[in-house]
Amino acid sequence: MAFRKFVFLTLAFIFFSGSSFAVETDKAINEDKDSGQQIGDFSLSGYGEKGKKAWDLAGKSADIYNEVVKLKEVVGNHYADKDEINLTADNGDFNKSSGVVHLENNVVITTSNGAKLTTDSLDWDRKQQIVSTLDKISLKRPDMNLTGEGAIGQTALKQMSLEKNVRLDIEPLDKQKGKKNKIIIICDGPLEVNYEKNIAIFNNNVKVETPDLTMYSDKMRVYFTPKQEGLKKDADPAGMSSSINKIIAQGNVRILRGENTSFSQEAVYTALDKRIVLTGRPQIEIYQTENLNAAFGN
């Protein structure tokens, strides 16, 4: 028991000494890189300017090797200016040299602004403040759920890029009707979404379904309405709401509204007045049940 306490204290001291962490820890723990020393209640912390805590990492148990610390029941935290990010997983590897943490099995990231990401595996680069994965992800925010395969983004989840098989489900609250109108946007990918700038860019075989229309295009920019500040004391001031403000569709645009279909190279849809402006050789196919002769006075 005394030796295990000595090992833990040595780890903490060497880590805070800076770059000497990897080399000196290896010598203190074990000279054989193929075997490791197991300890319990492993934890590390990093500090930024003015001694402010920047991150921490803990595991219920750890197997310590020359280059890697293998952790069980991992809990990590990243502390930003306005956000606190929590990462959990069943297993994890901490690379002493690069500082990258690889998490596996039941990986969950939650942020103080209400975002939650789940996946099977994830790399957390603490220095670059980036998370990435090749697996399927689900990123949930209030009234929004984004899924896809392969992702890279900020640790705080305010900017994300998804590689393929993208789907965004939106259920904005209609204040006048007191109910939610579901909107679905899918594409082959990639997708780039910036929650701070209130924009999502969908690429390749894009399809958006709203209660009013269905729209297809090669590329689509979706602009969301910014959240109103001051609604809640702890509200995310840079976050976007689930309400769509405008859609700009480009390339092979096709729009279905009821039985009518329009074609163009570009279309701009504004949600407030539900207006669509078509440009680039627009064509409209209109189907009516009324007698056209009577409609034109013939």
Secondary structure, DSSP 8 states (H G I E B T S, - for coil): -HHHHHHHHHHHHHHHT-TTHHHHHHHHH-S-TTS-EEEEEEEEEEE-GGG-EEEEEEEEEEEE-SSEEEEEEEEEEEE-SS-EEEEEEEEEEEETTT-EEEEEEEEEEEETTS-EEEEEEEEEETTTTEEEEEEEEEEEETTEEEEEEEEEEETTSSEEEEEEEEEEEE--EETTTTEE--EEEEESS-EEEETTTTEEEEEEEEEEE-SS-EEEEEEEEEEEEE--TTSSTT--TT-EEEEEEEEEEEEEEEEEETTEEEEEEEEEEETTTTEEEEESS-EEE---SS-HHHHTT-
